[in-house]
Amino acid sequence: MTKHLKIFLPLVAVILFMASCGDFLETSHNGKLDGYWKLTNIDTLATGGQTDLHNQSLFMAVQGTIMMLNNIDNGSGYIFQFNHANGHLKIFDARVNDRGNGDPLLTSPDGLKPFGFNALEEDFTVKELTGGKLILNDGTLRLHFIKF
């Protein structure tokens, strides 16, 4: 019996250790979406119009379940929860990036408009996602990002 305990107890200890490391070693399941993206162009689908944003500093950071939009030009920032599945990117729980005040809920989408986000909750179709390029479409606008 003690021989079995000598084998069993270390095995249980290893299993418990590995199970406890699960949270510590948590990885994102976002694949190529994770990273820092620069918004370069917005196309208006109804008119065929294009807005070149290469000279503006509009960025999107994605990691885990958090997405951040940063307008470096005016210092504004926004935080979202998101879900990326089945060719869709759904954003929700829009907040102002203001840690000192608890990241308050965003009540108007006005600050999001430079990014091509027209609502506090959006459901984008992911038209293209590679290691260096992301194209999102909300049915009205097509957003072009490059990995930065």
C-alpha positions as CSV (number, residue, x, y, z in Angstrom):
1,M,0.0,0.0,0.0
2,T,2.8,2.5,0.8
3,K,4.3,1.8,-2.6
4,H,1.1,2.9,-4.2
5,L,1.0,6.0,-2.0
6,K,4.6,6.9,-3.0
7,I,3.5,6.9,-6.7
8,F,0.0,8.3,-6.2
9,L,0.7,11.3,-3.9
10,P,3.4,12.9,-6.2
11,L,1.1,12.2,-9.2
12,V,-1.8,14.0,-7.5
13,A,0.6,16.9,-6.5
14,V,1.7,17.3,-10.1
15,I,-1.9,17.3,-11.4
16,L,-3.0,19.8,-8.8
17,F,0.0,22.0,-9.6
18,M,-0.7,21.9,-13.4
19,A,-4.4,22.7,-12.7
20,S,-3.5,25.7,-10.6
21,C,-1.2,27.0,-13.3
22,G,-4.2,27.1,-15.7
23,D,-5.2,30.6,-14.7
24,F,-1.6,31.8,-14.4
25,L,-0.7,30.5,-17.9
26,E,-4.0,31.7,-19.5
27,T,-3.6,32.5,-23.1
28,S,-5.8,34.5,-25.5
29,H,-7.8,32.7,-28.1
30,N,-8.0,35.6,-30.5
31,G,-5.4,34.4,-32.9
32,K,-4.3,37.0,-35.4
33,L,-6.7,39.6,-34.0
34,D,-4.6,40.1,-30.9
35,G,-2.2,43.1,-31.1
36,Y,-1.9,46.7,-31.9
37,W,-3.7,48.0,-35.1
38,K,-3.5,51.4,-36.8
39,L,-6.7,52.6,-38.7
40,T,-5.6,53.6,-42.1
41,N,-8.8,54.1,-44.2
42,I,-12.5,54.2,-43.9
43,D,-14.7,53.5,-46.9
44,T,-18.3,54.7,-47.1
45,L,-20.1,51.8,-48.8
46,A,-23.2,53.8,-50.0
47,T,-21.2,56.5,-51.8
48,G,-17.9,54.8,-52.6
49,G,-16.2,57.6,-50.7
50,Q,-12.8,56.9,-49.0
51,T,-11.1,58.7,-46.1
52,D,-7.4,58.3,-45.8
53,L,-6.3,58.3,-42.2
54,H,-2.6,57.5,-42.6
55,N,-1.7,60.9,-41.1
56,Q,-3.9,60.4,-38.1
57,S,-2.9,58.4,-35.0
58,L,-6.0,56.2,-34.5
59,F,-5.1,52.8,-32.9
60,M,-6.9,49.7,-31.7
61,A,-5.4,47.4,-29.2
62,V,-6.8,43.9,-28.7
63,Q,-5.9,41.3,-26.0
64,G,-7.9,38.8,-24.1
65,T,-11.5,40.1,-24.0
66,I,-10.6,43.8,-24.0
67,M,-10.4,46.1,-26.9
68,M,-9.0,49.7,-26.6
69,L,-9.4,52.5,-29.0
70,N,-6.8,55.3,-28.7
71,N,-6.8,58.6,-30.5
72,I,-3.2,59.7,-29.9
73,D,-3.9,63.0,-31.6
74,N,-6.4,64.2,-29.0
75,G,-5.6,61.9,-26.1
76,S,-8.9,60.2,-25.9
77,G,-9.3,56.5,-25.3
78,Y,-12.1,54.0,-25.0
79,I,-12.4,50.4,-23.7
80,F,-14.8,47.7,-24.8
81,Q,-15.5,44.1,-24.2
82,F,-15.7,42.1,-27.4
83,N,-16.5,38.7,-28.8
84,H,-14.8,37.5,-32.0
85,A,-16.4,34.4,-33.5
86,N,-17.8,33.0,-36.7
87,G,-16.4,35.9,-38.8
88,H,-17.9,38.6,-36.6
89,L,-16.5,41.0,-34.1
90,K,-19.1,42.2,-31.6
91,I,-18.2,45.1,-29.3
92,F,-20.1,46.1,-26.2
93,D,-19.8,47.6,-22.7
94,A,-18.2,50.8,-24.1
95,R,-16.3,52.8,-21.5
96,V,-14.1,55.9,-21.3
97,N,-10.5,54.9,-20.6
98,D,-10.3,56.8,-17.2
99,R,-8.9,54.5,-14.6
100,G,-8.9,57.2,-11.9
101,N,-12.7,57.4,-12.2
102,G,-13.4,53.7,-12.6
103,D,-13.6,53.7,-16.5
104,P,-17.1,55.2,-16.6
105,L,-19.7,53.9,-19.1
106,L,-19.7,55.8,-22.4
107,T,-23.1,57.4,-23.0
108,S,-22.6,58.8,-26.5
109,P,-20.8,57.4,-29.5
110,D,-19.5,60.8,-30.7
111,G,-15.9,60.2,-29.6
112,L,-15.9,56.9,-31.5
113,K,-16.8,58.3,-34.9
114,P,-13.2,59.0,-35.9
115,F,-12.6,55.3,-35.6
116,G,-15.6,54.4,-37.8
117,F,-17.6,53.2,-34.8
118,N,-21.1,54.7,-35.0
119,A,-22.7,53.1,-32.0
120,L,-21.8,52.0,-28.4
121,E,-22.5,48.4,-29.5
122,E,-21.4,47.2,-33.0
123,D,-21.4,43.9,-34.9
124,F,-18.7,44.0,-37.5
125,T,-18.2,41.4,-40.2
126,V,-14.5,40.5,-40.4
127,K,-13.8,40.7,-44.1
128,E,-10.1,40.0,-43.8
129,L,-7.7,39.1,-41.0
130,T,-4.1,38.2,-41.6
131,G,-1.0,38.8,-39.6
132,G,-0.7,42.3,-40.9
133,K,-4.1,43.4,-42.2
134,L,-7.7,43.7,-40.7
135,I,-10.8,44.8,-42.6
136,L,-14.1,45.3,-40.7
137,N,-17.5,46.0,-42.2
138,D,-20.6,47.2,-40.4
139,G,-22.8,47.4,-43.5
140,T,-22.3,51.1,-43.8
141,L,-18.5,51.5,-43.4
142,R,-15.5,49.4,-44.2
143,L,-12.5,50.0,-41.8
144,H,-9.0,49.2,-42.9
145,F,-6.3,48.5,-40.2
146,I,-2.7,47.5,-40.4
147,K,-0.7,45.7,-37.7
148,F,1.5,48.2,-36.0
